[in-house]
Amino acid sequence: MTSPVKGRPSDQQTTVKDQEIAAEQRYVDLAYERLEQMREDAQAMLREGFRQSLAGTKASLVDRDAMVHQASLRAQALDVADDGLVFGRLDLSSEEIRYIGRIGVRTGEHDSLVIDWRAPAAEDFYRATPEDPRGVVRRRVLHSRGHAVVDLEDDLLDPEAADGLTIVGDGAFLASLARTREGAMRDIVATIQREQDEVIRAPADGTVLVRGAPGTGKTAVALHRVAYLLFRHRRRFGSRGVLVVGPNRRFTAYIERVLPSLGEGSATLRSLGDLVEGATAVVHDAPEPARLKGSEAMVRILRRAISDQVPGAPEELRVVHKGVVVRLDRARLDKIRNEVHRRSRGSVNAARARAADLLLDALWSRYSDIGGPEAAASAPGGAELQLWNDLLAADGLGDLDEGGDGAGGGQGGGRTKPAGKREEFIARVREQREFTGFLVAWWPIRTPMEVLRSLSDPARLRHAAGRDLEREEVALLSVSWEEGNPLTYQDVALLDELDSLLGSPPRPPRRRPKASDDDPYVVDGVNILTGEEVADDDWEPEMRELTTSMERVEQSRRVDDGVVEERPEYAHIVVDEAQDLSPMQWRMLGRRGRQASWTIVEDPAQSAWEDLDAAREAMDIALGAERPSSGRSSSGRSRRRPKKTTPRARHEYELTTNYRNSTEIAAVSARVLARALPDARPARAVRTSGIDPVVNVVPEKDLESAARDAVEELLGQVEGTIGLIVPLAMHLGQQSLDAEEPTSIDRVRLAEGLPERVQVLDVLEAKGLEFDAAVIVAPETVAAQSPRGLRVLYVAVSRATQRLTVLTADPAWRQTLLGQERSG
Ligand SMILES: Nc1ncnc2c1ncn2[C@@H]1O[C@H](COP(=O)(O)OP(=O)(O)OP(=O)(O)O)[C@@H](O)[C@H]1O
């Protein structure tokens, strides 16, 4: 918001400015008085809501809930507006004056005192330029501390119409960019720039894709867009929800105050490690396992993994009916398993009932083939059967020839099936502990986590991988999934994929029915087909282990009263740092936004992901494009995705000004960019600090101590945050294959004793963050750690607002970072 006419500091100017500030203060005081009144009204509404609840009728409870909800939202928004309520003023050529603020404020007579920044009437505040003044003569930004106006800055947009208007200001906007960073992102509501405003107010439908170099305000803009959408389309986005996804927890912690400070507490903020209920990741895979886990091949691998025999499954089913032992061997069982998977894709857990049916069919068929009791009676060993007959008769269970279906008729090759007995056979066998016990062990209700961990067995993973993984890749992945190894960000997407493949067990009814003696599938107080606990006084808890995994699945989904909670879906999804999402992560997001509109924010030049084309394709599908027919998903859930006949609208924007880095730091990051992507264009930095970045060459063994020294020095030079950014720790699997790490930095030792404003973090954790000062350790290692290492380094060197120190063991890097002329 640079003005063509700047205020010149002089005694007279100071006086004029003070007068102007005093005049604005009077207006602002008026707005605060009214805000106080609105607050009292909101409190009264809240009290009224609670009072109604005492009336007690159902209708009044619903009204009460709605009223209390509205009133508390209102009260929240009013509280937020307390700080810097009014931040802008427009003087129009029509002589109208508009004040712009965090929320709309009206007089008791409904005249506008302050216009909400998201309202159409506020648009000119952000869009007017000298070239296109849109009827605005002067734009004024009011800087406040609490309720007090402390500074003003004017832009004169239409000098010819400025008759009698005072213009004050001294570049406070640029100064505000250099402000100290306190560890949490702040809103930019008073200084949103035109190109940013266009993104914020972009159409609510379809996809908005925003690109821009580091520091161009992509994150800030995406968050302000959420506030805008919730304000302008409250019904649509407020009820079905907005999800904001960031790369990691540090990042979500960094941005979490922005939306509440804009009065919007209702959006859901998640990192890629927190999207799946019950699983949280806070570590990254090393580049190679990350590449493997993120690729679409994992869909096939996981699908095969859940179709394979479960670990520890019994190899034989054996039941006895009327004295005849009926067996199904491994080969037969495998066929049945494949058949169940074939028929019930997409919901493996729910298929247990079908598995039971097919097993019973096969048992019956086997029983019939061997002639049932009739065959046995005439076969050698018939005396034994006779004994059974006698026993059964003594139990009052009737003769084995009961039904007169041809005693002895089923002998040799000309046997006929004992027709009419099928139902009885199935009913009896189904009740047998041998059968139900087998079913639970052979077709257990599986959890995504258990399936993933089962792939730590290299033989199992190799089998599931087929030709999709090389031997070394199998080794790398199986190690990473060993019990005790932490879940990674990529693992979370795999768990979600598994969850969608496994599905939930058949839904239990809402009420727990009484245990019924008639239900053969009730074992130890749990219906083994539905996972439902059945009221049963005789239930013995120690037998529960038969169904624990099933219960876990159930518990993770069940909220009160047995209602099953499905994966939440949202009306709008914002994806920040989208260039780093793997195909598997896009699939995870796609499941949460099948009907959503999207805001995607990215910088392809910062991408650590190798196969951007595959990720793009996965993104397009997540955003609602048709899947190419040959690659149609065979997961049941995706197949059920409603067909979209019209491609979604896509609006693309580019942000071009770097508001974060000083021009000096931006020059360093531009040199890294030139090496990473020679054709890419860096953003234009607008603030010059006069402080040159420092690049020191130190022996590799001294990198750690040099890093400590650099931080100590910076602590005396900047007031705010310092990022100490180190190469990626090459843990999990990578380590076992590549034991020789080029540079091993001990982060814990590095962080010891440092004040809270210093964060030690690896290059991937640094994504999206910013600091007053940054120390980058071993750029040569960062660049060499993965095929995309240079881009990762580009991210790291563009984090600092004021000071940048780089420590390298390789003198050539000094030249690379500082450029030819300054390095020598
Ligand atoms: N219009 C603006 N007024 C004031 N500050 C701004 C403006 N736009 C951006 N900034 C500031 O610039 C910094 C960078 O913004 P942001 O983090 O949103 O950039 P980014 O494009 O997401 O960067 P990266 O790609 O590195 O994540 C933040 O401190 C933000 O508050």
The ligand as an SDF file (V2000), in Angstrom:
LIG
                    3D

 31 33  0  0  0  0  0  0  0  0999 V2000
   -0.5530   -7.5760    3.0040 N   0  0  0  0  0  0  0  0  0  0  0  0
    0.2710   -7.8460    4.0020 C   0  0  0  0  0  0  0  0  0  0  0  0
    0.4430   -6.9910    4.9930 N   0  0  0  0  0  0  0  0  0  0  0  0
    1.2920   -7.2290    6.0110 C   0  0  0  0  0  0  0  0  0  0  0  0
    1.9870   -8.3610    6.1240 N   0  0  0  0  0  0  0  0  0  0  0  0
    1.8270   -9.2860    5.1760 C   0  0  0  0  0  0  0  0  0  0  0  0
    0.9650   -9.0830    4.0650 C   0  0  0  0  0  0  0  0  0  0  0  0
    1.0150  -10.1850    3.2940 N   0  0  0  0  0  0  0  0  0  0  0  0
    1.8610  -11.0290    3.8920 C   0  0  0  0  0  0  0  0  0  0  0  0
    2.3450  -10.4940    5.0170 N   0  0  0  0  0  0  0  0  0  0  0  0
    3.2860  -11.1010    5.9480 C   0  0  0  0  0  0  0  0  0  0  0  0
    4.3050  -11.7280    5.2240 O   0  0  0  0  0  0  0  0  0  0  0  0
    4.7320  -12.8940    5.8880 C   0  0  0  0  0  0  0  0  0  0  0  0
    4.6740  -14.0610    4.9400 C   0  0  0  0  0  0  0  0  0  0  0  0
    3.3400  -14.4480    4.7350 O   0  0  0  0  0  0  0  0  0  0  0  0
    2.9360  -15.9570    4.5630 P   0  0  0  0  0  0  0  0  0  0  0  0
    3.5700  -16.7950    5.5900 O   0  0  0  0  0  0  0  0  0  0  0  0
    1.4750  -15.9930    4.4110 O   0  0  0  0  0  0  0  0  0  0  0  0
    3.6550  -16.2600    3.1610 O   0  0  0  0  0  0  0  0  0  0  0  0
    3.6560  -17.5840    2.3200 P   0  0  0  0  0  0  0  0  0  0  0  0
    3.5120  -17.1700    0.9150 O   0  0  0  0  0  0  0  0  0  0  0  0
    2.6530  -18.5210    2.8600 O   0  0  0  0  0  0  0  0  0  0  0  0
    5.1340  -18.1070    2.5780 O   0  0  0  0  0  0  0  0  0  0  0  0
    5.7080  -19.6020    2.4680 P   0  0  0  0  0  0  0  0  0  0  0  0
    5.5640  -20.0260    1.0430 O   0  0  0  0  0  0  0  0  0  0  0  0
    7.1230  -19.4160    2.8570 O   0  0  0  0  0  0  0  0  0  0  0  0
    4.9300  -20.4170    3.4210 O   0  0  0  0  0  0  0  0  0  0  0  0
    3.8340  -13.0450    7.1020 C   0  0  0  0  0  0  0  0  0  0  0  0
    4.4640  -12.4950    8.2180 O   0  0  0  0  0  0  0  0  0  0  0  0
    2.6350  -12.2200    6.7410 C   0  0  0  0  0  0  0  0  0  0  0  0
    1.9670  -11.7360    7.8720 O   0  0  0  0  0  0  0  0  0  0  0  0
  1  2  1  0
  2  3  1  0
  2  7  2  0
  3  4  2  0
  4  5  1  0
  5  6  2  0
  6  7  1  0
  6 10  1  0
  7  8  1  0
  8  9  2  0
  9 10  1  0
 10 11  1  0
 11 12  1  0
 11 30  1  0
 12 13  1  0
 13 14  1  0
 13 28  1  0
 14 15  1  0
 15 16  1  0
 16 17  2  0
 16 18  1  0
 16 19  1  0
 19 20  1  0
 20 21  2  0
 20 22  1  0
 20 23  1  0
 23 24  1  0
 24 25  2  0
 24 26  1  0
 24 27  1  0
 28 29  1  0
 28 30  1  0
 30 31  1  0
M  END
$$$$
